[in-house]
Amino acid sequence: MLTANAAIRFTLEGKSYSAKPLRIAFNFGPGLLFTGEIISEHSVYSYNETYGVNVDFFTVEEDAYAALKSVLIPVMGVTMQAGSRILGTAELSNFTFEGE
């Protein structure tokens, strides 16, 4: 499983999201869309506010990590999505991977 720290911001005007639990897709680039579970002490994420959270990418196992690790940089910006709809942005950092 891949984990990261993140600063997230939802950009759909007027929308708020329940924070417990929140699973969302993160777009790392062409063909690299992975579901992550956002973990924080917040109960709601409001429009256009920035939140410090942790993200567990529970779908990233050995094979997926092999494809993903070449695009990971120490601090990287990605989009958060539901299908093709962009819900917001995330700045990911402090990546760690624990293989099975």
N, CA, C and O of each residue as an XYZ file, in Angstrom:
400
protein
N       0.846     -1.176      0.000
C       0.000      0.000      0.000
C       0.893      1.241      0.000
O       1.897      1.299      0.710
N       0.513      2.221     -0.801
C       1.199      3.499     -0.881
C       0.476      4.483      0.032
O      -0.754      4.531      0.041
N       1.223      5.258      0.792
C       0.630      6.296      1.631
C       1.323      7.621      1.337
O       2.459      7.648      0.864
N       0.629      8.715      1.623
C       1.191     10.047      1.402
C       0.516     11.052      2.324
O      -0.610     10.847      2.778
N       1.228     12.142      2.592
C       0.617     13.311      3.210
C       0.049     14.140      2.072
O       0.541     14.070      0.945
N      -0.979     14.924      2.353
C      -1.575     15.718      1.285
C      -2.180     17.008      1.825
O      -2.641     17.077      2.965
N      -2.163     18.014      0.980
C      -2.953     19.226      1.179
C      -4.016     19.166      0.089
O      -3.701     19.232     -1.099
N      -5.279     19.040      0.500
C      -6.364     18.879     -0.480
C      -7.261     20.114     -0.487
O      -7.404     20.819      0.512
N      -7.863     20.346     -1.665
C      -8.804     21.454     -1.830
C      -9.867     21.025     -2.831
O      -9.553     20.646     -3.960
N     -11.139     21.088     -2.409
C     -12.250     20.785     -3.307
C     -12.667     22.064     -4.008
O     -12.835     23.104     -3.369
N     -12.835     21.989     -5.327
C     -13.036     23.200     -6.117
C     -14.397     23.296     -6.802
O     -14.621     24.210     -7.595
N     -15.304     22.376     -6.512
C     -16.663     22.498     -7.058
C     -17.441     23.462     -6.178
O     -17.734     23.163     -5.020
N     -17.769     24.609     -6.729
C     -18.396     25.678     -5.955
C     -19.682     25.217     -5.272
O     -20.536     24.562     -5.871
N     -19.783     25.584     -3.998
C     -20.988     25.285     -3.243
C     -21.097     23.865     -2.724
O     -22.075     23.536     -2.053
N     -20.120     23.012     -3.016
C     -20.172     21.607     -2.578
C     -19.355     21.426     -1.303
O     -18.327     22.074     -1.110
N     -19.826     20.544     -0.449
C     -19.038     20.085      0.683
C     -19.108     18.561      0.699
O     -20.031     17.970      0.139
N     -18.137     17.934      1.336
C     -18.029     16.479      1.316
C     -17.866     15.962      2.732
O     -17.100     16.518      3.519
N     -18.586     14.895      3.056
C     -18.417     14.229      4.335
C     -17.035     13.595      4.365
O     -16.601     12.983      3.388
N     -16.355     13.742      5.478
C     -14.966     13.303      5.559
C     -14.792     11.875      6.046
O     -13.667     11.375      6.027
N     -15.828     11.202      6.474
C     -15.644      9.893      7.088
C     -16.525      8.845      6.450
O     -17.745      8.989      6.527
N     -16.023      7.825      5.840
C     -14.725      7.806      5.146
C     -14.911      8.406      3.764
O     -16.019      8.405      3.227
N     -13.843      8.913      3.191
C     -13.918      9.492      1.851
C     -12.901      8.807      0.959
O     -11.692      8.943      1.145
N     -13.416      8.068     -0.015
C     -12.575      7.424     -1.026
C     -12.786      8.159     -2.333
O     -13.917      8.414     -2.746
N     -11.686      8.493     -2.972
C     -11.746      9.319     -4.175
C     -10.597      8.918     -5.096
O      -9.593      8.374     -4.636
N     -10.738      9.183     -6.384
C      -9.683      8.855     -7.349
C      -8.693     10.017     -7.456
O      -9.082     11.184     -7.469
N      -7.419      9.674     -7.531
C      -6.341     10.641     -7.703
C      -5.673     10.353     -9.039
O      -5.291      9.217     -9.322
N      -5.534     11.393     -9.861
C      -4.986     11.237    -11.205
C      -3.500     11.615    -11.203
O      -3.143     12.787    -11.085
N      -2.650     10.601    -11.335
C      -1.202     10.803    -11.348
C      -0.667     11.034    -12.760
O       0.532     11.259    -12.927
N      -1.511     10.985    -13.758
C      -1.085     11.168    -15.141
C      -1.790     10.160    -16.030
O      -2.595      9.363    -15.550
N      -1.492     10.190    -17.330
C      -2.178      9.301    -18.282
C      -2.130      7.832    -17.863
O      -1.055      7.251    -17.711
N      -3.303      7.247    -17.681
C      -3.400      5.838    -17.322
C      -3.072      5.520    -15.878
O      -2.977      4.347    -15.517
N      -2.896      6.536    -15.038
C      -2.507      6.315    -13.643
C      -3.517      6.965    -12.699
O      -3.221      7.972    -12.055
N      -4.689      6.389    -12.626
C      -5.775      6.852    -11.772
C      -5.954      5.824    -10.656
O      -6.313      4.676    -10.918
N      -5.701      6.243     -9.398
C      -5.763      5.310     -8.273
C      -6.685      5.840     -7.193
O      -6.706      7.039     -6.914
N      -7.449      4.940     -6.588
C      -8.326      5.297     -5.492
C      -7.515      5.424     -4.213
O      -6.663      4.591     -3.903
N      -7.806      6.493     -3.479
C      -7.172      6.704     -2.188
C      -8.225      6.993     -1.139
O      -9.267      7.578     -1.435
N      -7.954      6.585      0.074
C      -8.854      6.894      1.188
C      -8.239      8.038      1.977
O      -7.124      7.932      2.487
N      -8.985      9.136      2.068
C      -8.518     10.314      2.791
C      -8.796     10.112      4.270
O      -9.917      9.800      4.673
N      -7.747     10.298      5.075
C      -7.842     10.078      6.514
C      -7.496     11.389      7.222
O      -6.422     11.955      7.019
N      -8.426     11.860      8.057
C      -8.182     13.095      8.793
C      -9.092     13.170     10.003
O      -9.926     12.294     10.233
N      -8.914     14.230     10.767
C      -9.763     14.462     11.933
C     -10.960     15.357     11.594
O     -11.790     15.636     12.459
N     -11.047     15.800     10.351
C     -12.139     16.674      9.930
C     -13.425     15.866      9.755
O     -13.378     14.664      9.493
N     -14.572     16.531      9.901
C     -15.845     15.842      9.671
C     -16.455     16.221      8.324
O     -17.230     15.454      7.753
N     -16.104     17.411      7.814
C     -16.614     17.884      6.529
C     -15.496     18.656      5.827
O     -14.725     19.377      6.460
N     -15.427     18.486      4.499
C     -14.518     19.293      3.686
C     -15.363     20.303      2.927
O     -16.271     19.919      2.190
N     -15.080     21.578      3.094
C     -15.847     22.645      2.457
C     -15.169     23.126      1.185
O     -13.964     22.953      1.002
N     -15.954     23.725      0.317
C     -15.488     24.284     -0.942
C     -14.353     25.279     -0.714
O     -14.441     26.153      0.148
N     -13.305     25.133     -1.486
C     -12.196     26.072     -1.595
C     -11.408     26.277     -0.299
O     -10.736     27.297     -0.145
N     -11.479     25.342      0.614
C     -10.661     25.355      1.824
C      -9.573     24.301      1.669
O      -9.791     23.275      1.024
N      -8.408     24.544      2.253
C      -7.305     23.584      2.174
C      -7.222     22.812      3.485
O      -7.301     23.391      4.569
N      -7.061     21.501      3.368
C      -7.008     20.613      4.538
C      -5.752     19.750      4.473
O      -5.414     19.214      3.418
N      -5.074     19.621      5.586
C      -3.949     18.696      5.698
C      -4.478     17.329      6.095
O      -5.160     17.191      7.110
N      -4.161     16.312      5.289
C      -4.693     14.964      5.510
C      -3.623     13.931      5.177
O      -2.546     14.270      4.687
N      -3.931     12.688      5.446
C      -3.143     11.556      4.972
C      -3.996     10.787      3.972
O      -5.222     10.766      4.077
N      -3.342     10.159      3.005
C      -4.064      9.376      2.011
C      -3.455      7.988      1.932
O      -2.245      7.843      1.762
N      -4.297      6.962      2.056
C      -3.886      5.572      1.862
C      -4.361      5.124      0.492
O      -5.562      5.087      0.223
N      -3.412      4.784     -0.372
C      -3.748      4.255     -1.687
C      -3.738      2.731     -1.581
O      -2.767      2.075     -1.958
N      -4.823      2.190     -1.068
C      -4.915      0.766     -0.760
C      -4.931     -0.108     -2.003
O      -4.713     -1.316     -1.911
N      -5.191      0.489     -3.179
C      -5.201     -0.289     -4.422
C      -3.811     -0.391     -5.049
O      -3.631     -1.109     -6.033
N      -2.824      0.320     -4.491
C      -1.474      0.293     -5.055
C      -0.696     -0.842     -4.392
O      -0.240     -0.729     -3.254
N      -0.558     -1.930     -5.135
C       0.231     -3.073     -4.691
C       1.506     -3.125     -5.523
O       1.792     -2.183     -6.262
N       2.266     -4.189     -5.423
C       3.587     -4.285     -6.061
C       3.578     -3.897     -7.538
O       4.368     -3.048     -7.952
N       2.699     -4.502     -8.341
C       2.681     -4.236     -9.780
C       2.308     -2.787    -10.080
O       2.935     -2.145    -10.922
N       1.298     -2.277     -9.401
C       0.872     -0.897     -9.626
C       1.962      0.068     -9.178
O       2.195      1.081     -9.838
N       2.630     -0.227     -8.073
C       3.702      0.648     -7.590
C       4.861      0.679     -8.575
O       5.484      1.725     -8.757
N       5.158     -0.435     -9.206
C       6.236     -0.484    -10.199
C       5.952      0.497    -11.341
O       6.875      1.139    -11.842
N       4.688      0.619    -11.757
C       4.317      1.551    -12.817
C       4.271      2.990    -12.320
O       4.551      3.915    -13.082
N       3.926      3.187    -11.066
C       3.707      4.517    -10.516
C       4.978      5.186    -10.019
O       5.100      6.407    -10.119
N       5.929      4.424     -9.487
C       7.068      5.036     -8.800
C       7.912      5.926     -9.692
O       8.575      6.833     -9.189
N       7.909      5.700    -10.990
C       8.726      6.535    -11.884
C       8.157      7.950    -12.036
O       8.889      8.851    -12.444
N       6.889      8.172    -11.725
C       6.309      9.509    -11.836
C       6.229     10.237    -10.500
O       5.923     11.429    -10.468
N       6.499      9.542     -9.397
C       6.425     10.175     -8.083
C       7.600     11.129     -7.893
O       8.753     10.771     -8.135
N       7.290     12.340     -7.459
C       8.322     13.309     -7.109
C       8.064     13.732     -5.666
O       6.964     13.518     -5.157
N       9.062     14.332     -4.988
C       8.897     14.628     -3.556
C       7.620     15.389     -3.198
O       6.986     15.089     -2.187
N       7.244     16.361     -4.010
C       5.978     17.079     -3.818
C       5.340     17.183     -5.197
O       5.927     17.753     -6.117
N       4.142     16.635     -5.338
C       3.509     16.659     -6.663
C       2.043     17.034     -6.572
O       1.345     16.659     -5.629
N       1.588     17.780     -7.569
C       0.193     18.155     -7.661
C      -0.565     17.172     -8.530
O      -0.091     16.780     -9.596
N      -1.743     16.773     -8.075
C      -2.609     15.858     -8.823
C      -4.041     16.368     -8.712
O      -4.347     17.223     -7.881
N      -4.911     15.830     -9.561
C      -6.326     16.156     -9.435
C      -7.045     15.029     -8.706
O      -6.641     13.868     -8.761
N      -8.120     15.403     -8.025
C      -9.003     14.434     -7.387
C     -10.242     14.358     -8.261
O     -10.780     15.386     -8.672
N     -10.703     13.129     -8.550
C     -11.763     12.962     -9.535
C     -12.815     11.952     -9.099
O     -12.576     11.082     -8.262
N     -13.987     12.104     -9.704
C     -15.043     11.098     -9.669
C     -15.325     10.812    -11.132
O     -16.016     11.588    -11.793
N     -14.801      9.712    -11.644
C     -14.855      9.458    -13.078
C     -14.026     10.511    -13.792
O     -12.864     10.719    -13.443
N     -14.596     11.179    -14.783
C     -13.863     12.222    -15.498
C     -14.099     13.615    -14.893
O     -13.501     14.593    -15.340
N     -14.955     13.704    -13.895
C     -15.279     14.990    -13.267
C     -14.230     15.349    -12.211
O     -14.005     14.589    -11.268
N     -13.599     16.494    -12.373
C     -12.580     16.939    -11.426
C     -13.270     17.584    -10.221
O     -14.042     18.533    -10.359
N     -12.969     17.044     -9.041
C     -13.573     17.539     -7.805
C     -12.680     18.528     -7.081
O     -13.161     19.364     -6.316
N     -11.357     18.433     -7.326
C     -10.432     19.315     -6.633
C      -8.999     18.946     -6.936
O      -8.710     18.213     -7.882
N      -8.101     19.473     -6.106
C      -6.672     19.251     -6.297
C      -6.047     18.741     -4.996
O      -6.591     18.915     -3.905
N      -4.907     18.118     -5.155
C      -4.150     17.642     -3.992
C      -2.668     17.841     -4.255
O      -2.190     17.623     -5.368
N      -1.955     18.251     -3.236
C      -0.502     18.302     -3.283
C      -0.008     17.181     -2.384
O      -0.157     17.239     -1.164
N       0.581     16.162     -2.994
C       1.017     14.968     -2.277
C       2.504     15.044     -1.963
O       3.288     15.565     -2.755
N       2.884     14.523     -0.806
C       4.299     14.509     -0.394
C       4.521     13.337      0.571
O       3.573     12.671      0.988
N       5.766     13.105      0.910
C       6.156     12.073      1.894
C       5.567     10.712      1.562
O       4.876     10.106      2.382
N       5.840     10.244      0.371
C       5.344      8.929     -0.065
C       6.079      7.808      0.653
O       7.296      7.862      0.830
N       5.332      6.799      1.062
C       5.937      5.580      1.582
C       5.171      4.396      0.990
O       3.958      4.457      0.788
N       5.897      3.337      0.723
C       5.279      2.142      0.164
C       5.656      0.955      1.025
O       6.828      0.740      1.336
N       4.641      0.183      1.408
C       4.846     -1.062      2.135
C       4.313     -2.181      1.285
O       3.104     -2.293      1.085
N       5.212     -3.023      0.774
C       4.807     -4.162     -0.041
C       4.249     -5.267      0.831
O       4.427     -5.275      2.049
N       3.570     -6.197      0.184
C       2.970     -7.304      0.927
C       3.984     -8.378      1.205
O       3.658     -9.391      1.823
